[in-house]
Amino acid sequence: MNARLVIPVLAAACVSLLGCDRVPTADRNPGRPSFITNGTLDGDAHPAVVLIIMDIAGKPAFRCSGTVIAPKVVLTAGHCAGQPGEFSGLRIFNEADVQHDPTYPNPGGPNTIEATEWHSHPAFTEALFFLHDVGVVLLSKAVNLSAGQYGQLPTQDQLDALKPSSHTTFTAVGYGLQLINPVHIEALRIRMFAEPHLIQINGATVGDFSMLLSNNASTGGTCFGDSGGPNYLGTSNVIAAVTSFGRNGNCAGTGGVFRLDRKNVLDFVGQFLK
């Protein structure tokens, strides 16, 4: 299940969307996107992380998370950039607390920047989104941060040296759901972070293109709306992976993240940084 979320105003139309759940931050794919569960308020700790709104036919339809990696470049998941023509517009909300922004999810607010272009990996498809789940969003105005605050890409094959362990940790950041179960949902649009650890890498389930991270009350994790958000390596600003998918509807157990250290991914993203 991918972790892209349905905007509340369109929740009533959920039945027309493949795999769409009748909740404010539901997905529309076989795999579901993610949010920060059992996490901590982020405040200004990760100012490069932004909320993304995707429009369909001119109306807000989905939300994701992303990371500013250059003043006018946002890194996100492929299913948040979509296939060509899938979305009619994108914008970011560049603030920690979007919950109290009266302009959300529409354009024109003081903390909103419209996108000029958005692209998913050339091999990306919605049907098999998890295989090439990386995208970029190009902005109409710059997000000005200090050099050390922008997200950084890993080096080629850097993550191959990692070992599954409770000591191999990441910092997951996003605006997704805080809690979801059959009787209760918490879906505040506030930037939060968690510190999951590595469960699986280069294995049968994840191949060589993704990883499984913990998602429980002890470490926290990701859920619907966190899709595309960063999973920083440890406490650095190196983005090891973007949040990609969940393995159940309660966003529990483990969460899938798409690796950024493969050559084809670095080549794709790097072309927008030149």
N, C-alpha and C positions, 0 to 999 in steps of 0.2 A: 504494500500500500504506500502510495507516495504521500508526502506531508503537506501538500498544497491545501489551503483552506478556502472554503466557500464563504464569500462575504455575506453577512447576515441578511442584507436586503434581498439577496437572491436565494435564500434558503428555501423559500416556498417552491422554487423551480427545480429543486433538488432531484425530483423523480426523473427529470429528463437528462440527467447527467450520469454517465457510467460510473458506478461505484460510489456515488455521492451519498454522504450521510446527512441526516436531517439535524445537523448541528451547525452553529455559526462558523466553525472553522473546519468543515469537512473537506475531504478530497474527492476527486472524480476519477481515480485510477485504481487498478488492481492493488497497487502498493500505496501506502498512505504516507503523507508528509508528517513532519514532527514539530513539537513545541517543547519548551523547557518545563519539565516536571520536577517537582521536589527541588526547585532551584532557589537562587538568591537574587534579589534585586540588583541590577547591574549599575544603575545610575550612570556616571560618566566614565566607568572603567573601560568600556569598549566603544568609544564614539564612532568608530568606523562601521559599526553594525547598524543597519537601517531596515525599516519595514518597507516592503514592496507591494504595491497594488497593481493588479493586472485587470484591464478592461476588456470586455467582450461587447462588440457593437456599441461602443461608447459608454458603457455602464460598468461600474466596478463589479468584478465577479469573483476574484480570488485574491488571497494574500500570501506572501512568503517573506523570508528574511534574506539579507544579503550583506556583503562586506565591501566597503569602499577600498579599492586597492590602488587607485590613482585618483586625482581630483575629480575626473569625470568618468570613472570606470567603476562599476559595481560588479562583483563576482557573486553568482548565485547558482542555483541548480538548473539543469537543463529544462526540467518540467515547469520551472518558474519563468523561463524565457519562451518556452513553447516551440512548436513547429512553425514554419513560415506561415504568416497570416492567421495564426490562432488567436492572437490578442490584438485589439485595435489600439491599445495604448498602455503605457506603464508609467508609474511615478513612484518616487520614494518619499518616505516620511523620515526626516533626519532629526529625530529627537528620541530620548529614552522613554518618555511617557506619551504614547499616542492615544491612550485611553481618554485623556481629557482634552484632546485637540478637537475643537468644534468643527473643523473643516473636514475631518476624516469621513469617508474615504475619497473625497472629491479633490479636484485640483484647486490651485489658487491660494493655498495657505502659506503663511510665512516660513514654515518648516518643510515645505513640499517642493520637490524638483521634478519636473517632467523629463521623461526619457526621449531621446531623439531616435535611438535604435536599440534593438535587443536581438541577441543571437544565441542559439543553443549550439552545442557541438555539431559539426556537419553530419555525424552519424547518428544523432539523436532521433528517436521516435517515441511517441507517447506509449505505444504498445509495449516496448521494451526499454522504458525510460531509464532503468537502473544501470544499463550497460554504458551509457555515455551521458551521465546526468550532471552536466556542467553547462553554465550559460553566463553571458555577460550582458550588462545593461549600460548603455552610454547616455550620459546626462547632458541636459541643456545648460546647466550651470555647475560650477565647481563646488565640491565639498572641501573646504580648506581645513586641514588638520596638520599637526606637526608631523615631521617625517616618520617618527617612531610609532605613530598611531595608525597609519594605514596598514591594512593587511598585507602580508608578504607571501609569495608563492614558495613552496618547498623546492629543493633541488631534485633533479631527476633521480627516481628510485630511492629517495631518502628514507621512505618509510619501511623499506624491506628489512632494515636492521632492527625494527621494533619487535618485541616479544610480548605475547599476551600475558598480562600481569596486572595486579591491582596497583602496581607502581608505575605502569605506563599510562599516564593520564593525559586528558585533553580538557580544554575549556570550551564547552559548547555554549553558544550565545544565540538568542533569537527572541521572537515576539509571539511564539506559539502558545497553545493551551497549557495551563498549569495543572489541570486535572481533568480526566475524563473516565467515567465509569457508567454503568447502565442507569444510574439514578442521579448523577451529579456531574456538572461541567463547570470548570472555571476557565474563562477565556479572556482575561484582561490583556489589552494590547500594550504591554509594558515589557521593555527589554530586560531579560533575565539571563542568568548563566548557571551552568551546572558543571560538574567535574567528573565525567564518566571515565572509565578505564577500558583498556583494550581487551576484548574477548576473543576475537578471531581476525587473522590476517592471512592472506595467501592460502585460503582453505577452500574446500569443496563448495561451501555455501556462498562465499564472497568472491571467488576467483582471484584475479590479481588487480581488480579495479575498485574494490570496495572493502570496507572493514565493518565488523560488528563491535559496538561499544555497549557498555552496561547502561541499563535504564531501570533504576530502582530507587527506593526511598533513601538509600544510603548515599549513592553517588549523584542522583538526579539523572535526567536524560532529556530527550527531545520528543516532540509530538506535532500534531497538525499546526501549521503556521510557522514552524521552525525550518521548514524546507528551504534549502539554499543558504542557511546561516552557517557561520564558520564553526569548525571544530579545530581550535588552535592547538598546536603541539605544546603540551604542558601549559606553562604560563607565558609563552612567547607570543609574538604577533605573526608567527608562521602558520598559515592555514593549511593544516594537513589534509583536510577533507571538508566537503560541504554536506550538510544534513540531507539525506536522500529519501529513506523509507523507514516505515515501522513494520513490525511483524505481527501486530494484532491491533484490534480496535481500541484497546485501552492504553496504548503507548507504554507497554510494560515489558520487562524482560531484557530485551536488547533492541538497539536501534542501528539502522544501516546508514553508513556515510560513504560518499563517493570520493575516492582518492584523487588528489591533484598532482601527484608526483610522477605520473606516467608521461612519456615524451609527447604523445599525441595530445594530451590535455594541456601541457605547458606550451606547446606550439600554438594550439588554438587560442588560449588566453593571451599568450605573449604578443600576438599580432595586434592586439588592441592597446598595448602599452608602449608601442613604438612612436 
